[in-house]
């Protein structure tokens, strides 16, 4: 339990924290501006994915918008379920997707598992966001979220811009693309703790007294279950 204070003491402490919060938000605004100012790199590969209505290209995934956010959802072709941590993130996607489309941004999840598995899992958890399979192309490998076992063994992987960072076959990330006429550009990718701001539940946990309360666990998110697995 924290210190117990009267109203005056509590307000003084809160105002001190407010100053720190405002400083942090200004720093976030500055980083966001620097993120938007990153140079764009052309995407020259004509990636083809399997979608609900048949094969689609990366350009098709924009669905008439000029900007595209891709969530790299961990779902290995051999798995029967998607990653539980990616599922934790995905519980926030549906509401955001509607608003993003109103701001010239489309959103889609991409995984290597066969489309039938992706759609069955989506139905199980009650999601509606678009999800396509990249099992027939190199998309996941090219954007450093999937890794061949031999490359993991040799330490030749790159994850979160760190050599050797890919230690398992599937890892999560977010990539952003822009379209200018017929050309597609990669503008940004983030991985690992860079995904934290996109998890609504964690943002709420960060403001309650116990916080995420994960320090005593054997691994981060040991407590986590898929939404239909909680007892």
GUVOSE-974249 format. One record per residue: x, y, z of N, C-alpha, C, O in turn. Coordinates in steps of 0.001 Angstrom, whole numbers, plus 500000, padded with zeros to 6 digits. Layout:
<recs>
XYZXYZXYZXYZ/...
</recs>
This chain:
<recs>
500841498803500000500000500000500000500872501242500000501899501282500677/500472502249499249501205503507499209500916504343500447500058504001501261/501637505431500572501433506380501653499998506911501628499453507166500555/499391507077502789498056507661502910498214509162503144498986509580504007/497486509970502378497651511423502441496294512101502558495268511540502175/496306513332503100495084514129503087494929514778501716495780514606500844/493849515521501528493551516083500207494664516995499702495021516946498525/495214517827500584496258518780500164497517518056499730498112518391498706/497920517074500498499123516313500155498917515557498842499808515510497994/497716514959498685497436514205497460497492515115496235498058514753495204/496891516311496364496875517229495223498289517698494880498636517798493703/499104517986495890500485518396495625501245517305494871501974517585493920/501063516055495311501748514934494656501229514758493228501993514491492300/499915514914493077499336514732491738499805515809490776500057515521489606/499926517045491245500393518127490381501852517915489973502249518261488861/502646517342490884504022517027490527504086515975489438504892516077488513/503234514960489549503186513924488524502653514486487215503108514094486141/501686515407487295501121515995486080502199516687485256502187516605484027/503119517360485914504206518033485197505055516998484448505456517222483306/505323515868485103506100514810484453505323514201483291505903513884482253/504007514037483463503185513485482389503154514412481178503221513953480038/503054515698481422503046516660480309504378516646479573504416516730478345/505471516539480324506790516472479701506922515219478850507467515264477747/506418514091479368506457512837478616505624512940477341506042512462476287/504448513561477432503594513672476258504245514549475187504150514252473996/504903515623475607505611516464474635506719515684473949506946515834472748/507415514843474727508464514012474135507858513015473152508436512761472096/506700512449473488506023511528472576505627512237471285505782511689470194/505116513460471419504736514229470234505934514468469333505822514398468110/507081514750469938508283514990469156508744513723468451509128513760467282/508703512597469167509084511324468560508119510960467435508541510448466397/506823511221467635505835510928466593506121511750465339505978511253464222/506523513004465522506858513848464370508093513309463649508139513296462419/509083512868464409510286512302463805509958510981463090510539510672462050/509036510219463649508606508972463014507960509255461654508248508580460666/507086510258461619506409510595460364507364511163459333507099511108458133/508488511715459808509471512318458900510496511320458368511368511695457584/510404510052458781511339509060458268511250508984456740510175509186456175/512356508699456075512294508507454617511512507238454287511407506321455102/510975507209453087510231506042452609511149505190451743512018505716451047/510955503866451786511717503005450884510742502240449996509740501717450483/511028502171448700510110501491447780510017499995448086511010499359448440/508824499454447944508605498013448027508528497507446593507579497812445870/509513496749446193509597496313444798509010494926444577508732494548443439/508818494162445652508267492816445526506746492887445393506084493602446145/506205492152444448504757492101444252504181490966445100503818489907444587/504107491212446402503629490180447319502174489829447020501344490703446772/501889488542447050500516488087446882500104487285448111500818486386448555/498954487625448642498435487011449851497147486258449522496539486459448470/496749485386450449495468484712450310494465485408451219494616485402452441/493432486012450614492397486706451365491071485998451275490927484993450579/490104486535451988488786485887452041488132485777450664487375484842450407/488426486736449777487818486732448447488784486276447362488551486508446176/489874485622447776490847485126446816492184485827446944492398486556447913/493096485629445995494422486238446056494354487763446013493559488342445273/495200488400446819495289489866446847496756490265446909497585489549447471/497061491411446327498423491949446381498550492902447566497560493251448209/499777493311447839500001494304448888499236495586448570498665496203449470/499220495992447304498461497184446915496972497017447198496304497965447610/496455495811446975495039495561447237494684495746448713493566496135449050/495652495461449586495372495547451023495071496970451471494482497165452534/495461497964450687495131499351451031493624499604450930493105500513451578/492933498818450134491476498907449975491018500345449704490076500839450323/491707501003448765491324502354448368491914503458449217491750504634448893/492595503113450292493233504137451133494669504361450667495210503577449888/495277505442451156496657505733450771497663505252451808498870505300451568/497177504785452963498056504342454034497563502998454566496365502717454577/498521502170455009498198500813455444499011500461456683500227500649456718/498323499950457696498979499418458888498818497906458877497706497391458764/499931497203458994499927495734459034500376495283460412501445495668460887/499551494462461048499984493813462284500489492412461929499754491595461374/501743492154462257502353490848462013501962489922463168502595489916464223/500918489152462944500336488285463977501055486938463962501142486292462917/501562486519465099502299485262465203501338484076465083500572483787466003/501391483402463943500564482204463741501318481322462751501170481464461537/502124480415463281502923479490462459501984478553461704500934478183462230/502340478167460493501473477259459721501118475964460440500063475386460179/501985475497461346501728474229462034500902474388463306500477473394463894/500672475624463734499950475840464992498446475681464790497926475918463700/497763475278465848496304475192465833495652476467466369494462476695466151/496430477298467072495933478555467621496946479654467350498142479392467220/496460480887467265497364482012467174498032482271468509497553481823469551/499129482989468476499863483371469683498936484076470679498136484927470290/499046483722471957498125484322472927498451485796473181497550486580473481/499725486184473067500041487605473269499555488439472091499051489546472284/499701487918470863499144488635469713497621488702469814497013489690469400/497006487659470360495562487671470562495173488753471566494134489395471420/495992488949472565495809490016473563495793491380472867494934492214473153/496725491601471972496761492850471206495536492947470282494924494007470161/495194491837469642494137491844468637492765492169469217491874492604468488/492588491963470512491308492293471133490991493786471029489849494189471249/491991494611470697491783496052470565491586496512469124491323497692468890/491706495611468158491803496035466760490477496464466136490444497424465366/489394495776466450488157496010465711487659497448465821487304498061464814/487633497981467026487161499355467198488032500351466469487527501299465869/489349500144466514490269501071465858490137501014464341490279502036463669/489871499842463802489833499665462358488817500600461699489105501189460658/487647500739462290486601501595461739487066503043461658486872503707460640/487674503526462725488121504919462769489316505166461852489426506233461248/490207504187461746491351504329460849490895504508459404491425505351458679/489920503722458994489439503816457617488849505199457326488912505676456192/488286505831458332487744507181458154488847508225457990488584509355457578/490086507841458316491226508761458207492213508304457132493412508563457232/491700507622456099492505507233454943493572506195455288494647506174454690/493262505337456260494194504290456678493445502964456713492377502873457319/493993501937456072493429500602456237494312499805457191495494500098457371/493708498805457787494405497949458747494172496499458343493070496131457936/495206495681458455495061494253458174496083493485459010497196493957459240/495688492298459457496625491395460113497149490411459072496429490008458159/498418490033459226499061489098458294499762488007459103500469488288460071/499551486766458690500196485623459341500542484576458295499991484582457195/501464483670458643501870482630457697500941481424457692500983480629456753/500108481267458705499220480105458757498243480127457583497967481195457036/497721478982457192496729478943456110495504479780456452495131479902457619/494884480353455434493749481249455642492631480577456431492017481216457285/492358479319456167491274478639456876491501478646458384490556478823459153/492745478454458811493057478501460237492856479912460793492313480089461884/493300480908460033493175482293460495491706482664460686491335483236461711/490878482341459708489472482731459772488723481961460848487837482508461505/489077480694461031488432479908462090488790480475463462487937480560464345/490041480857463634490478481434464914489832482798465124489434483134466239/489727483579464060489062484885464160487607484710464581487109485442465437/486938483752463984485546483492464345485427483043465800484513483455466514/486346482209466221486314481711467608486360482865468605485660482848469618/487188483867468311487379484966469259486510486185468944486606487211469618/485671486071467929484698487122467675485255488385467058484659489453467200/486389488290466372486975489467465723486391489654464326485786488743463760/486587490869463777486079491166462435487134491788461513486887491913460314/488293492177462032489295492868461230489793491972460086489758490748460211/490255492560458980490769491769457853492035491001458252492880491505458991/492141489781457747493280488926458070493621488139456815492741487510456228/494858488160456398495278487445455201496472486556455512497206486783456474/496649485538454676497752484604454843498910484963453916498718485199452723/500107484999454483501327485222453701502114483927453534503310483940453242/501409482800453726502103481513453663502728481205452324503621480363452243/502277481873451257502822481607449935503844482615449467504219482605448294/504307483489450347505305484481449929506352484714451016506334484053452054/507256485651450775508358485930451690508102487155452567509021487647453221/506894487638452587506589488883453281507065488876454735507773489790455158/506686487866455490507072487819456905508581487772457084509124488389458000/509253487040456210510708486951456310511362488281455939512320488708456583/510848488920454915511443490180454460511267491300455473512074492229455524/510205491213456284509976492249457294510349491777458693509908492337459697/511174490731458732511883490307459942510973489964461114511208490381462248/509912489181460811509072488654461881508958487131461822508436486515462751/509436486526460750509505485061460650510935484668460278511625485382459551/511361483510460799512758483127460651512875481623460424512254480830461132/513674481238459432513914479828459184514758479239460316515652479911460830/514484477987460710515241477369461808516747477413461598517497477628462551/517200477213460360518655477209460121519279478585460342520436478678460753/518529479653460074519042481005460300519042481328461792519922482039462279/518062480808462508518063480982463962519280480287464551519980480840465399/519522479051464083520648478266464599521974478962464324522875478924465162/522107479593463170523376480236462802523505481654463362524567482270463259/522426482171463954522473483531464503522416484615463456522826485747463712/521909484285462266521898485241461162520605486069461088520402486796460116/519751485973462075518484486695462036518661488153462478519657488514463105/517678488967462137517600490345462624516179490576463113515224490399462357/516035490969464367514721491311464911514854492568465751515794492709466532/513913493471465586513956494769466266515284495480465997515853496131466873/515761495333464745516971495995464255518238495520464975519261496205464975/518151494347465580519284493779466305519682492449465685518853491552465535/520952492327465327521448491076464763521313489960465785521655490126466956/520810488819465326520625487682466210519387487754467077519180486896467935/518546488783466862517384488978467726516255488002467486515400487817468352/516238487368466313515179486405466016515533485041466553516267484289465911/515017484711467725515404483468468396514352482375468274514612481232468648/513162482702467756512118481711467497511555481981466104511832483026465516/510773481054465579510353481151464175509366482279463906509344482818462799/508546482652464893507558483704464696507692484744465799507803484397466975/507681486023465420507701487123466377506755488215465882506432488262464695/506305489098466789505302490092466406505914491401465925507092491673466158/505107492200465256505541493523464826504401494268464168503322493718463945/504652495512463866503735496358463101504541497033462007505611497583462269/504033496994460780504669497700459667503657498642459025502460498358458978/504164499762458536503322500791457930503775501013456494504969501040456197/502795501170455611503060501369454193502250502557453681501194502890454219/502766503184452636502065504277451964502021503968450475502889503280449938/500992504490449824500844504288448390500750505641447709499974506506448114/501553505810446667501532507031445864501341506613444415502281506160443762/500124506765443919499824506248442587499933504738442606499310504074443435/500723504194441695500900502756441635502072502242442445502352501043442436/502762503127443146503947502724443908503621502551445384502851503322445957/504219501529445992504031501246447411505361501454448131506417501070447628/505299502060449301506498502359450085506340501834451509505250501862452081/507439501360452063507513500982453473507997502210454241509065502747453949/507206502654455228507548503892455936508004503670457365508702504517457922/507623502540457979507917502367459408507651500927459813506738500290459288/508439500413460740508134499150461416508581499255462864509568499922463174/507847498591463746508223498547465154507978497148465683507118496424465182/508738496772466697508714495411467213508869495427468734509132496471469331/508704494275469340508994494084470757508248495117471611507037495273471456/508948495828472513508284496800473379507724497991472615506938498763473164/508115498151471365507529499197470544506055498974470277505359499884469827/505568497759470553504153497443470362503299497843471565502072497864471462/503913498156472686503177498444473917502064499485473757500956499261474245/502324500618473090501276501641473008500012501182472295498978501842472393/500074500065471580498934499600470798498105498562471549497195497959470980/498422498355472830497672497427473660496871498228474688497439498766475638/495563498306474500494716499137475349494695498630476790494728499431477725/494640497310476980494576496776478338495813497151479138495706497533480303/496999497044478519498214497427479226498204498911479596498706499284480656/497644499752478743497603501172479065496726501429480294497040502286481121/495628500681480405494797500794481609495524500245482830495490500859483897/496182499091482685496899498522483821497988499464484332498291499479485525/498569500242483436499634501160483836499146502299484726499966502992485329/497822502513484825497324503614485664496683503127486964496270503947487784/496592501818487170496031501320488429497160501062489425498309500896489016/496853501025490739497912500939491757498865499757491587500066499916491806/498376498590491208499249497416491099499998497371489775500906496556489611/499632498239488820500289498231487524500107496905486803499083496240486964/501083496526486021500999495256485287501221494056486198500789492946485888/501893494280487318502047493249488353502635491965487787502145490872488069/503682492100486991504291490941486341505692490615486865506309489655486405/506201491398487816507594491230488239507862489862488846508953489318488673/506903489302489544507140488027490215506845486809489365506945485680489847/506487487014488123506147485886487254507407485289486630508448485943486563/507304484054486179508471483404485577508764483977484194509898483898483722/507751484554483537507967485283482286506844486297482106505750486122482642/507114487346481358506115488373481122504856487766480499504940486918479611/503714488202480966502408487744480483502127486271480801501302485642480138/502799485724481801502481484357482228501016484255482652500398483200482509/500474485324483161499087485368483633498063485335482497496896485005482709/498512485678481298497597485951480188496945484684479643497588483641479518/495643484796479319494920483748478614494244484355477391493994485560477351/493952483537476408493067483984475341491717484311475964491340483707476968/490998485240475395489810485784476048488769484732476399487986484926477329/488746483605475658487766482560475959488348481443476802487702480409476977/489568481625477336490204480616478165490252480979479653490665480157480471/489838482193480011489828482568481421488766481754482153487680481509481629/489100481342483372488149480583484173487610481446485288486788480987486081/
</recs>
